[in-house]
Amino acid sequence: MPSSPKTNAYVVVKVYGRLFCHWVPLGFAYVAFSLGCNVGYMALLTEYTTNDYWWRQFNTSGGQTFVADIFNAKINLGQSGPFDLYQSPILKNYGDTTTFIDMPPTAARRHLMSTVPLEKAVMTIRQNSLYENVYSIVAHCWVDFDRRFEMAHTSARQLRCAARQLTNAGVYMETMLRNVDSDDLTLSAG
């Protein structure tokens, strides 16, 4: 086995004079002072950054919760239209750091399963863009009203559509396509 030639590496250390040795502790002191000022400034800012308005000791969580509670109470009573916020007494402390919105567990399902008048549904489809309508969560069964092109995600779903959904305009993609602005339809990619 051939031996490799040995190389010696030398490191040259240049020793600075006494003048430069005094700057090293001052540099460390400067870094420590700078970090201390940063920590102090962050401690000072924590009171101001607790809300979106940058006001000290201002709690915004109660206002949003109060408005949501009022709207939920009016929806649960079946009221619609304008109403007075000052004549809606709700006995709750909105000054706490955490307040929760009061809502019955069945409210979302009740709202989802409620019937929407045809005029309102068509108006909503026409006001939305094609992008918003395409990405709404609808399980379409057919592309066209003549039911030539099926598009349910499984064959079992397609059979359920044929049995129960023939008169439901929401399961036909043509319903949405006919009510979208034609310029939006022709200019959309995809």
ZADRENDREN-550837 format. One record per atom (N, C-alpha, C): residue number from 1; residue in one letter; atom name; y, x, z. Coordinates in steps of 0.05 Angstrom, whole numbers, padded with zeros to 5 digits. Last residue first. Layout:
N
<NUM,A,CA,<Y,X,Z>>,
...
END
This chain:
190
<190,G,N,<00535,-01225,-00359>>,
<190,G,CA,<00508,-01233,-00349>>,
<190,G,C,<00499,-01257,-00362>>,
<189,A,N,<00603,-01238,-00349>>,
<189,A,CA,<00582,-01220,-00357>>,
<189,A,C,<00556,-01229,-00345>>,
<188,S,N,<00644,-01290,-00374>>,
<188,S,CA,<00629,-01279,-00352>>,
<188,S,C,<00607,-01260,-00363>>,
<187,L,N,<00670,-01316,-00414>>,
<187,L,CA,<00679,-01289,-00408>>,
<187,L,C,<00663,-01276,-00386>>,
<186,T,N,<00647,-01367,-00417>>,
<186,T,CA,<00645,-01349,-00440>>,
<186,T,C,<00653,-01320,-00434>>,
<185,L,N,<00661,-01389,-00367>>,
<185,L,CA,<00633,-01387,-00375>>,
<185,L,C,<00629,-01367,-00398>>,
<184,D,N,<00716,-01388,-00366>>,
<184,D,CA,<00701,-01373,-00346>>,
<184,D,C,<00672,-01369,-00354>>,
<183,D,N,<00725,-01424,-00407>>,
<183,D,CA,<00734,-01396,-00410>>,
<183,D,C,<00719,-01378,-00390>>,
<182,S,N,<00704,-01471,-00385>>,
<182,S,CA,<00691,-01459,-00408>>,
<182,S,C,<00700,-01430,-00413>>,
<181,D,N,<00693,-01482,-00316>>,
<181,D,CA,<00712,-01477,-00337>>,
<181,D,C,<00700,-01462,-00361>>,
<180,V,N,<00636,-01522,-00301>>,
<180,V,CA,<00650,-01497,-00298>>,
<180,V,C,<00670,-01494,-00321>>,
<179,N,N,<00604,-01565,-00312>>,
<179,N,CA,<00628,-01569,-00296>>,
<179,N,C,<00644,-01544,-00291>>,
<178,R,N,<00559,-01548,-00339>>,
<178,R,CA,<00577,-01567,-00352>>,
<178,R,C,<00603,-01571,-00338>>,
<177,L,N,<00534,-01516,-00301>>,
<177,L,CA,<00545,-01504,-00325>>,
<177,L,C,<00564,-01522,-00340>>,
<176,M,N,<00517,-01553,-00262>>,
<176,M,CA,<00537,-01533,-00255>>,
<176,M,C,<00550,-01522,-00280>>,
<175,T,N,<00480,-01582,-00292>>,
<175,T,CA,<00501,-01595,-00277>>,
<175,T,C,<00524,-01576,-00271>>,
<174,E,N,<00443,-01545,-00309>>,
<174,E,CA,<00462,-01555,-00329>>,
<174,E,C,<00485,-01570,-00315>>,
<173,M,N,<00408,-01537,-00268>>,
<173,M,CA,<00429,-01517,-00272>>,
<173,M,C,<00450,-01527,-00291>>,
<172,Y,N,<00389,-01587,-00224>>,
<172,Y,CA,<00391,-01580,-00252>>,
<172,Y,C,<00414,-01560,-00256>>,
<171,V,N,<00392,-01601,-00172>>,
<171,V,CA,<00370,-01583,-00179>>,
<171,V,C,<00370,-01577,-00209>>,
<170,G,N,<00433,-01638,-00166>>,
<170,G,CA,<00437,-01611,-00156>>,
<170,G,C,<00415,-01591,-00164>>,
<169,A,N,<00418,-01688,-00181>>,
<169,A,CA,<00432,-01672,-00201>>,
<169,A,C,<00436,-01643,-00192>>,
<168,N,N,<00360,-01719,-00170>>,
<168,N,CA,<00379,-01703,-00156>>,
<168,N,C,<00392,-01684,-00176>>,
<167,T,N,<00319,-01747,-00194>>,
<167,T,CA,<00345,-01759,-00195>>,
<167,T,C,<00367,-01743,-00180>>,
<166,L,N,<00274,-01714,-00184>>,
<166,L,CA,<00281,-01721,-00211>>,
<166,L,C,<00310,-01732,-00213>>,
<165,Q,N,<00250,-01696,-00136>>,
<165,Q,CA,<00277,-01689,-00143>>,
<165,Q,C,<00287,-01696,-00171>>,
<164,R,N,<00195,-01708,-00126>>,
<164,R,CA,<00216,-01718,-00108>>,
<164,R,C,<00244,-01715,-00118>>,
<163,A,N,<00159,-01688,-00165>>,
<163,A,CA,<00152,-01712,-00150>>,
<163,A,C,<00176,-01724,-00136>>,
<162,A,N,<00183,-01644,-00187>>,
<162,A,CA,<00175,-01665,-00205>>,
<162,A,C,<00169,-01691,-00190>>,
<161,C,N,<00187,-01613,-00140>>,
<161,C,CA,<00212,-01622,-00155>>,
<161,C,C,<00205,-01645,-00173>>,
<160,R,N,<00134,-01604,-00129>>,
<160,R,CA,<00150,-01619,-00110>>,
<160,R,C,<00175,-01630,-00123>>,
<159,L,N,<00122,-01571,-00174>>,
<159,L,CA,<00108,-01597,-00170>>,
<159,L,C,<00124,-01615,-00151>>,
<158,Q,N,<00155,-01528,-00162>>,
<158,Q,CA,<00159,-01543,-00187>>,
<158,Q,C,<00146,-01570,-00185>>,
<157,R,N,<00130,-01509,-00116>>,
<157,R,CA,<00158,-01519,-00114>>,
<157,R,C,<00164,-01536,-00139>>,
<156,A,N,<00083,-01491,-00139>>,
<156,A,CA,<00082,-01513,-00118>>,
<156,A,C,<00110,-01525,-00115>>,
<155,S,N,<00100,-01450,-00171>>,
<155,S,CA,<00090,-01474,-00184>>,
<155,S,C,<00088,-01497,-00164>>,
<154,T,N,<00164,-01423,-00150>>,
<154,T,CA,<00135,-01424,-00150>>,
<154,T,C,<00126,-01450,-00164>>,
<153,H,N,<00218,-01428,-00164>>,
<153,H,CA,<00207,-01401,-00159>>,
<153,H,C,<00177,-01401,-00155>>,
<152,A,N,<00234,-01467,-00222>>,
<152,A,CA,<00229,-01465,-00194>>,
<152,A,C,<00215,-01438,-00188>>,
<151,M,N,<00247,-01478,-00276>>,
<151,M,CA,<00256,-01452,-00264>>,
<151,M,C,<00252,-01451,-00233>>,
<150,E,N,<00232,-01503,-00340>>,
<150,E,CA,<00228,-01503,-00311>>,
<150,E,C,<00237,-01477,-00300>>,
<149,F,N,<00259,-01534,-00392>>,
<149,F,CA,<00256,-01507,-00381>>,
<149,F,C,<00255,-01509,-00351>>,
<148,R,N,<00262,-01589,-00401>>,
<148,R,CA,<00245,-01573,-00419>>,
<148,R,C,<00240,-01545,-00407>>,
<147,R,N,<00292,-01630,-00377>>,
<147,R,CA,<00270,-01617,-00362>>,
<147,R,C,<00251,-01602,-00381>>,
<146,D,N,<00338,-01651,-00395>>,
<146,D,CA,<00313,-01661,-00408>>,
<146,D,C,<00288,-01649,-00396>>,
<145,F,N,<00377,-01622,-00368>>,
<145,F,CA,<00371,-01650,-00359>>,
<145,F,C,<00346,-01661,-00372>>,
<144,D,N,<00356,-01553,-00356>>,
<144,D,CA,<00369,-01575,-00371>>,
<144,D,C,<00361,-01602,-00361>>,
<143,V,N,<00330,-01521,-00319>>,
<143,V,CA,<00355,-01512,-00331>>,
<143,V,C,<00370,-01535,-00343>>,
<142,W,N,<00303,-01543,-00256>>,
<142,W,CA,<00304,-01543,-00285>>,
<142,W,C,<00330,-01532,-00295>>,
<141,C,N,<00310,-01530,-00202>>,
<141,C,CA,<00283,-01536,-00212>>,
<141,C,C,<00282,-01535,-00243>>,
<140,H,N,<00345,-01486,-00158>>,
<140,H,CA,<00344,-01502,-00182>>,
<140,H,C,<00315,-01506,-00191>>,
<139,A,N,<00365,-01483,-00098>>,
<139,A,CA,<00339,-01478,-00111>>,
<139,A,C,<00337,-01496,-00135>>,
<138,V,N,<00425,-01452,-00082>>,
<138,V,CA,<00413,-01476,-00092>>,
<138,V,C,<00386,-01469,-00105>>,
<137,I,N,<00474,-01422,-00055>>,
<137,I,CA,<00445,-01423,-00049>>,
<137,I,C,<00434,-01450,-00057>>,
<136,S,N,<00517,-01394,-00103>>,
<136,S,CA,<00513,-01413,-00081>>,
<136,S,C,<00482,-01416,-00078>>,
<135,Y,N,<00524,-01361,-00147>>,
<135,Y,CA,<00514,-01349,-00122>>,
<135,Y,C,<00513,-01368,-00098>>,
<134,V,N,<00546,-01395,-00184>>,
<134,V,CA,<00520,-01383,-00189>>,
<134,V,C,<00508,-01372,-00164>>,
<133,N,N,<00596,-01408,-00161>>,
<133,N,CA,<00576,-01429,-00165>>,
<133,N,C,<00548,-01417,-00169>>,
<132,E,N,<00623,-01359,-00162>>,
<132,E,CA,<00618,-01373,-00136>>,
<132,E,C,<00597,-01394,-00139>>,
<131,Y,N,<00623,-01349,-00218>>,
<131,Y,CA,<00610,-01330,-00199>>,
<131,Y,C,<00604,-01344,-00173>>,
<130,L,N,<00653,-01391,-00238>>,
<130,L,CA,<00625,-01389,-00244>>,
<130,L,C,<00610,-01371,-00225>>,
<129,S,N,<00696,-01415,-00184>>,
<129,S,CA,<00691,-01399,-00208>>,
<129,S,C,<00661,-01400,-00214>>,
<128,N,N,<00712,-01482,-00163>>,
<128,N,CA,<00701,-01456,-00159>>,
<128,N,C,<00697,-01441,-00186>>,
<127,Q,N,<00728,-01531,-00182>>,
<127,Q,CA,<00749,-01513,-00170>>,
<127,Q,C,<00738,-01485,-00166>>,
<126,R,N,<00681,-01555,-00198>>,
<126,R,CA,<00702,-01549,-00218>>,
<126,R,C,<00723,-01531,-00207>>,
<125,I,N,<00654,-01562,-00150>>,
<125,I,CA,<00643,-01545,-00171>>,
<125,I,C,<00664,-01537,-00191>>,
<124,T,N,<00690,-01598,-00125>>,
<124,T,CA,<00685,-01571,-00113>>,
<124,T,C,<00673,-01552,-00134>>,
<123,M,N,<00685,-01643,-00158>>,
<123,M,CA,<00711,-01630,-00155>>,
<123,M,C,<00708,-01601,-00144>>,
<122,V,N,<00632,-01655,-00149>>,
<122,V,CA,<00640,-01647,-00176>>,
<122,V,C,<00667,-01633,-00174>>,
<121,A,N,<00634,-01669,-00094>>,
<121,A,CA,<00616,-01648,-00103>>,
<121,A,C,<00625,-01637,-00131>>,
<120,K,N,<00670,-01712,-00094>>,
<120,K,CA,<00677,-01687,-00080>>,
<120,K,C,<00660,-01664,-00089>>,
<119,E,N,<00641,-01750,-00123>>,
<119,E,CA,<00668,-01741,-00133>>,
<119,E,C,<00676,-01715,-00120>>,
<118,L,N,<00595,-01758,-00091>>,
<118,L,CA,<00593,-01746,-00118>>,
<118,L,C,<00620,-01735,-00128>>,
<117,P,N,<00599,-01741,-00022>>,
<117,P,CA,<00605,-01759,-00044>>,
<117,P,C,<00605,-01744,-00071>>,
<116,V,N,<00545,-01714,00013>>,
<116,V,CA,<00571,-01708,00001>>,
<116,V,C,<00576,-01727,-00021>>,
<115,T,N,<00511,-01727,00074>>,
<115,T,CA,<00515,-01732,00045>>,
<115,T,C,<00543,-01725,00036>>,
<114,S,N,<00488,-01675,00118>>,
<114,S,CA,<00504,-01699,00112>>,
<114,S,C,<00508,-01702,00082>>,
<113,M,N,<00462,-01628,00128>>,
<113,M,CA,<00446,-01651,00118>>,
<113,M,C,<00462,-01676,00112>>,
<112,L,N,<00503,-01596,00149>>,
<112,L,CA,<00488,-01588,00125>>,
<112,L,C,<00474,-01611,00112>>,
<111,H,N,<00517,-01624,00195>>,
<111,H,CA,<00537,-01620,00174>>,
<111,H,C,<00523,-01613,00147>>,
<110,R,N,<00470,-01619,00224>>,
<110,R,CA,<00480,-01646,00217>>,
<110,R,C,<00501,-01644,00194>>,
<109,R,N,<00466,-01564,00229>>,
<109,R,CA,<00445,-01578,00214>>,
<109,R,C,<00456,-01606,00206>>,
<108,A,N,<00511,-01555,00262>>,
<108,A,CA,<00508,-01542,00235>>,
<108,A,C,<00488,-01556,00218>>,
<107,A,N,<00499,-01586,00308>>,
<107,A,CA,<00523,-01591,00291>>,
<107,A,C,<00520,-01579,00263>>,
<106,T,N,<00460,-01577,00345>>,
<106,T,CA,<00452,-01592,00321>>,
<106,T,C,<00476,-01596,00301>>,
<105,P,N,<00483,-01552,00389>>,
<105,P,CA,<00464,-01537,00372>>,
<105,P,C,<00457,-01551,00346>>,
<104,P,N,<00554,-01563,00394>>,
<104,P,CA,<00527,-01572,00398>>,
<104,P,C,<00507,-01557,00379>>,
<103,M,N,<00598,-01515,00417>>,
<103,M,CA,<00589,-01529,00394>>,
<103,M,C,<00560,-01538,00399>>,
<102,D,N,<00651,-01478,00441>>,
<102,D,CA,<00632,-01500,00448>>,
<102,D,C,<00624,-01515,00423>>,
<101,I,N,<00657,-01409,00438>>,
<101,I,CA,<00663,-01435,00425>>,
<101,I,C,<00642,-01455,00433>>,
<100,F,N,<00674,-01370,00495>>,
<100,F,CA,<00655,-01378,00474>>,
<100,F,C,<00662,-01405,00464>>,
<99,T,N,<00710,-01313,00515>>,
<99,T,CA,<00708,-01342,00515>>,
<99,T,C,<00690,-01350,00491>>,
<98,T,N,<00726,-01258,00553>>,
<98,T,CA,<00707,-01269,00533>>,
<98,T,C,<00705,-01299,00536>>,
<97,T,N,<00768,-01254,00587>>,
<97,T,CA,<00765,-01234,00566>>,
<97,T,C,<00745,-01242,00545>>,
<96,D,N,<00802,-01317,00600>>,
<96,D,CA,<00781,-01296,00605>>,
<96,D,C,<00780,-01277,00582>>,
<95,G,N,<00834,-01358,00586>>,
<95,G,CA,<00847,-01333,00593>>,
<95,G,C,<00827,-01311,00599>>,
<94,Y,N,<00813,-01408,00580>>,
<94,Y,CA,<00815,-01391,00556>>,
<94,Y,C,<00828,-01364,00561>>,
<93,N,N,<00774,-01447,00616>>,
<93,N,CA,<00793,-01425,00620>>,
<93,N,C,<00792,-01407,00595>>,
<92,K,N,<00775,-01517,00604>>,
<92,K,CA,<00762,-01492,00600>>,
<92,K,C,<00782,-01470,00605>>,
<91,L,N,<00777,-01579,00585>>,
<91,L,CA,<00778,-01565,00611>>,
<91,L,C,<00761,-01539,00609>>,
<90,I,N,<00819,-01600,00537>>,
<90,I,CA,<00792,-01589,00541>>,
<90,I,C,<00794,-01572,00566>>,
<89,P,N,<00858,-01651,00509>>,
<89,P,CA,<00852,-01635,00533>>,
<89,P,C,<00822,-01626,00534>>,
<88,S,N,<00896,-01659,00462>>,
<88,S,CA,<00867,-01654,00461>>,
<88,S,C,<00860,-01638,00486>>,
<87,Q,N,<00949,-01662,00448>>,
<87,Q,CA,<00936,-01685,00460>>,
<87,Q,C,<00906,-01683,00460>>,
<86,Y,N,<00964,-01616,00422>>,
<86,Y,CA,<00973,-01619,00449>>,
<86,Y,C,<00960,-01643,00463>>,
<85,L,N,<00947,-01622,00369>>,
<85,L,CA,<00934,-01602,00386>>,
<85,L,C,<00940,-01606,00416>>,
<84,D,N,<00937,-01681,00335>>,
<84,D,CA,<00955,-01666,00352>>,
<84,D,C,<00940,-01647,00370>>,
<83,F,N,<00913,-01682,00267>>,
<83,F,CA,<00912,-01690,00295>>,
<83,F,C,<00929,-01671,00311>>,
<82,P,N,<00898,-01704,00199>>,
<82,P,CA,<00914,-01689,00219>>,
<82,P,C,<00910,-01700,00247>>,
<81,G,N,<00828,-01715,00181>>,
<81,G,CA,<00857,-01717,00177>>,
<81,G,C,<00871,-01702,00199>>,
<80,S,N,<00776,-01747,00219>>,
<80,S,CA,<00785,-01729,00198>>,
<80,S,C,<00815,-01733,00195>>,
<79,Q,N,<00725,-01755,00268>>,
<79,Q,CA,<00753,-01757,00260>>,
<79,Q,C,<00759,-01738,00237>>,
<78,G,N,<00675,-01752,00292>>,
<78,G,CA,<00677,-01764,00265>>,
<78,G,C,<00706,-01768,00256>>,
<77,L,N,<00668,-01724,00337>>,
<77,L,CA,<00676,-01752,00340>>,
<77,L,C,<00679,-01766,00314>>,
<76,N,N,<00658,-01674,00317>>,
<76,N,CA,<00636,-01688,00330>>,
<76,N,C,<00642,-01718,00334>>,
<75,I,N,<00708,-01661,00298>>,
<75,I,CA,<00687,-01665,00278>>,
<75,I,C,<00664,-01681,00291>>,
<74,K,N,<00736,-01655,00346>>,
<74,K,CA,<00744,-01676,00327>>,
<74,K,C,<00722,-01682,00307>>,
<73,A,N,<00708,-01612,00369>>,
<73,A,CA,<00709,-01637,00383>>,
<73,A,C,<00717,-01660,00364>>,
<72,N,N,<00718,-01572,00331>>,
<72,N,CA,<00691,-01581,00335>>,
<72,N,C,<00690,-01608,00349>>,
<71,F,N,<00774,-01567,00337>>,
<71,F,CA,<00763,-01576,00312>>,
<71,F,C,<00734,-01586,00315>>,
<70,I,N,<00776,-01548,00391>>,
<70,I,CA,<00790,-01573,00383>>,
<70,I,C,<00777,-01584,00357>>,
<69,D,N,<00747,-01500,00387>>,
<69,D,CA,<00737,-01522,00404>>,
<69,D,C,<00750,-01548,00397>>,
<68,A,N,<00781,-01471,00353>>,
<68,A,CA,<00754,-01478,00344>>,
<68,A,C,<00742,-01500,00361>>,
<67,V,N,<00826,-01466,00386>>,
<67,V,CA,<00829,-01481,00361>>,
<67,V,C,<00801,-01489,00351>>,
<66,F,N,<00803,-01435,00429>>,
<66,F,CA,<00814,-01461,00434>>,
<66,F,C,<00816,-01478,00408>>,
<65,T,N,<00788,-01388,00402>>,
<65,T,CA,<00767,-01405,00414>>,
<65,T,C,<00778,-01433,00419>>,
<64,Q,N,<00838,-01368,00389>>,
<64,Q,CA,<00820,-01375,00368>>,
<64,Q,C,<00798,-01393,00378>>,
<63,G,N,<00859,-01361,00442>>,
<63,G,CA,<00872,-01378,00422>>,
<63,G,C,<00853,-01387,00400>>,
<62,G,N,<00825,-01324,00469>>,
<62,G,CA,<00827,-01351,00478>>,
<62,G,C,<00839,-01370,00457>>,
<61,S,N,<00832,-01274,00445>>,
<61,S,CA,<00807,-01287,00442>>,
<61,S,C,<00808,-01317,00450>>,
<60,T,N,<00878,-01246,00455>>,
<60,T,CA,<00879,-01264,00432>>,
<60,T,C,<00853,-01280,00430>>,
<59,N,N,<00916,-01224,00507>>,
<59,N,CA,<00888,-01233,00501>>,
<59,N,C,<00889,-01253,00478>>,
<58,F,N,<00951,-01167,00524>>,
<58,F,CA,<00953,-01192,00509>>,
<58,F,C,<00925,-01200,00500>>,
<57,Q,N,<00961,-01116,00547>>,
<57,Q,CA,<00950,-01138,00563>>,
<57,Q,C,<00953,-01166,00550>>,
<56,R,N,<01009,-01097,00499>>,
<56,R,CA,<00994,-01090,00523>>,
<56,R,C,<00986,-01116,00537>>,
<55,W,N,<01000,-01107,00430>>,
<55,W,CA,<01015,-01114,00454>>,
<55,W,C,<00997,-01108,00478>>,
<54,W,N,<00979,-01103,00380>>,
<54,W,CA,<00987,-01078,00393>>,
<54,W,C,<01005,-01085,00417>>,
<53,Y,N,<00955,-01145,00355>>,
<53,Y,CA,<00984,-01145,00355>>,
<53,Y,C,<00996,-01120,00368>>,
<52,D,N,<00900,-01144,00362>>,
<52,D,CA,<00911,-01139,00335>>,
<52,D,C,<00941,-01137,00334>>,
<51,N,N,<00883,-01108,00423>>,
<51,N,CA,<00886,-01132,00407>>,
<51,N,C,<00899,-01125,00380>>,
<50,T,N,<00878,-01059,00446>>,
<50,T,CA,<00858,-01079,00454>>,
<50,T,C,<00861,-01105,00438>>,
<49,T,N,<00915,-01018,00440>>,
<49,T,CA,<00896,-01023,00418>>,
<49,T,C,<00875,-01044,00425>>,
<48,Y,N,<00943,-01010,00487>>,
<48,Y,CA,<00957,-01023,00464>>,
<48,Y,C,<00938,-01031,00442>>,
<47,E,N,<00909,-00984,00522>>,
<47,E,CA,<00921,-01010,00530>>,
<47,E,C,<00933,-01025,00506>>,
<46,T,N,<00898,-00937,00494>>,
<46,T,CA,<00877,-00957,00498>>,
<46,T,C,<00888,-00984,00506>>,
<45,L,N,<00939,-00899,00491>>,
<45,L,CA,<00937,-00920,00470>>,
<45,L,C,<00917,-00942,00476>>,
<44,L,N,<00930,-00866,00535>>,
<44,L,CA,<00954,-00882,00534>>,
<44,L,C,<00952,-00904,00514>>,
<43,A,N,<00883,-00841,00519>>,
<43,A,CA,<00883,-00857,00543>>,
<43,A,C,<00907,-00876,00544>>,
<42,M,N,<00903,-00813,00475>>,
<42,M,CA,<00883,-00834,00470>>,
<42,M,C,<00881,-00853,00495>>,
<41,Y,N,<00937,-00777,00502>>,
<41,Y,CA,<00948,-00797,00483>>,
<41,Y,C,<00929,-00819,00478>>,
<40,G,N,<00899,-00747,00531>>,
<40,G,CA,<00920,-00763,00545>>,
<40,G,C,<00932,-00784,00527>>,
<39,V,N,<00871,-00724,00489>>,
<39,V,CA,<00857,-00742,00507>>,
<39,V,C,<00877,-00759,00522>>,
<38,N,N,<00912,-00692,00467>>,
<38,N,CA,<00898,-00713,00451>>,
<38,N,C,<00884,-00733,00469>>,
<37,C,N,<00925,-00658,00509>>,
<37,C,CA,<00945,-00676,00499>>,
<37,C,C,<00932,-00699,00483>>,
<36,G,N,<00876,-00629,00511>>,
<36,G,CA,<00885,-00645,00534>>,
<36,G,C,<00906,-00666,00526>>,
<35,L,N,<00877,-00603,00462>>,
<35,L,CA,<00856,-00623,00467>>,
<35,L,C,<00864,-00641,00491>>,
<34,S,N,<00922,-00569,00472>>,
<34,S,CA,<00922,-00589,00450>>,
<34,S,C,<00901,-00611,00454>>,
<33,F,N,<00903,-00538,00514>>,
<33,F,CA,<00926,-00555,00518>>,
<33,F,C,<00927,-00577,00497>>,
<32,A,N,<00860,-00511,00488>>,
<32,A,CA,<00855,-00529,00511>>,
<32,A,C,<00878,-00548,00516>>,
<31,V,N,<00889,-00483,00449>>,
<31,V,CA,<00869,-00503,00440>>,
<31,V,C,<00863,-00522,00463>>,
<30,Y,N,<00921,-00450,00482>>,
<30,Y,CA,<00933,-00469,00464>>,
<30,Y,C,<00914,-00491,00455>>,
<29,A,N,<00881,-00420,00508>>,
<29,A,CA,<00898,-00438,00524>>,
<29,A,C,<00912,-00458,00506>>,
<28,F,N,<00861,-00391,00464>>,
<28,F,CA,<00844,-00410,00479>>,
<28,F,C,<00860,-00430,00496>>,
<27,G,N,<00907,-00362,00453>>,
<27,G,CA,<00896,-00380,00433>>,
<27,G,C,<00878,-00401,00446>>,
<26,L,N,<00912,-00331,00499>>,
<26,L,CA,<00933,-00350,00493>>,
<26,L,C,<00924,-00370,00472>>,
<25,P,N,<00867,-00299,00495>>,
<25,P,CA,<00868,-00319,00517>>,
<25,P,C,<00890,-00340,00511>>,
<24,V,N,<00884,-00270,00447>>,
<24,V,CA,<00859,-00286,00448>>,
<24,V,C,<00860,-00306,00471>>,
<23,W,N,<00929,-00239,00454>>,
<23,W,CA,<00932,-00264,00439>>,
<23,W,C,<00907,-00282,00442>>,
<22,H,N,<00916,-00191,00478>>,
<22,H,CA,<00929,-00211,00494>>,
<22,H,C,<00932,-00238,00480>>,
<21,C,N,<00895,-00160,00437>>,
<21,C,CA,<00877,-00170,00458>>,
<21,C,C,<00890,-00192,00475>>,
<20,F,N,<00938,-00141,00407>>,
<20,F,CA,<00923,-00164,00397>>,
<20,F,C,<00904,-00175,00418>>,
<19,L,N,<00955,-00097,00439>>,
<19,L,CA,<00974,-00119,00433>>,
<19,L,C,<00959,-00144,00424>>,
<18,R,N,<00916,-00058,00440>>,
<18,R,CA,<00920,-00075,00464>>,
<18,R,C,<00938,-00099,00458>>,
<17,G,N,<00886,-00059,00374>>,
<17,G,CA,<00900,-00047,00397>>,
<17,G,C,<00904,-00068,00419>>,
<16,Y,N,<00820,-00070,00352>>,
<16,Y,CA,<00849,-00074,00351>>,
<16,Y,C,<00862,-00062,00376>>,
<15,V,N,<00768,-00038,00322>>,
<15,V,CA,<00779,-00045,00348>>,
<15,V,C,<00810,-00046,00346>>,
<14,K,N,<00724,-00057,00276>>,
<14,K,CA,<00750,-00046,00279>>,
<14,K,C,<00762,-00056,00306>>,
<13,V,N,<00661,-00039,00263>>,
<13,V,CA,<00677,-00056,00280>>,
<13,V,C,<00703,-00043,00284>>,
<12,V,N,<00615,-00039,00213>>,
<12,V,CA,<00639,-00026,00222>>,
<12,V,C,<00656,-00046,00238>>,
<11,V,N,<00548,-00031,00213>>,
<11,V,CA,<00569,-00051,00216>>,
<11,V,C,<00593,-00036,00227>>,
<10,Y,N,<00500,-00007,00168>>,
<10,Y,CA,<00520,-00001,00189>>,
<10,Y,C,<00541,-00023,00189>>,
<9,A,N,<00434,-00004,00154>>,
<9,A,CA,<00458,-00019,00150>>,
<9,A,C,<00476,-00013,00174>>,
<8,N,N,<00388,00035,00120>>,
<8,N,CA,<00403,00032,00145>>,
<8,N,C,<00429,00017,00139>>,
<7,T,N,<00327,00025,00091>>,
<7,T,CA,<00356,00026,00088>>,
<7,T,C,<00368,00021,00115>>,
<6,K,N,<00267,00056,00069>>,
<6,K,CA,<00283,00045,00091>>,
<6,K,C,<00312,00047,00085>>,
<5,P,N,<00226,00037,00015>>,
<5,P,CA,<00246,00055,00026>>,
<5,P,C,<00262,00041,00048>>,
<4,S,N,<00160,00016,00029>>,
<4,S,CA,<00186,00011,00018>>,
<4,S,C,<00207,00030,00030>>,
<3,S,N,<00098,00044,00010>>,
<3,S,CA,<00118,00039,00031>>,
<3,S,C,<00145,00035,00018>>,
<2,P,N,<00042,00014,-00020>>,
<2,P,CA,<00065,00031,-00021>>,
<2,P,C,<00085,00024,00000>>,
<1,M,N,<-00023,00017,00000>>,
<1,M,CA,<00000,00000,00000>>,
<1,M,C,<00025,00018,00000>>,
END
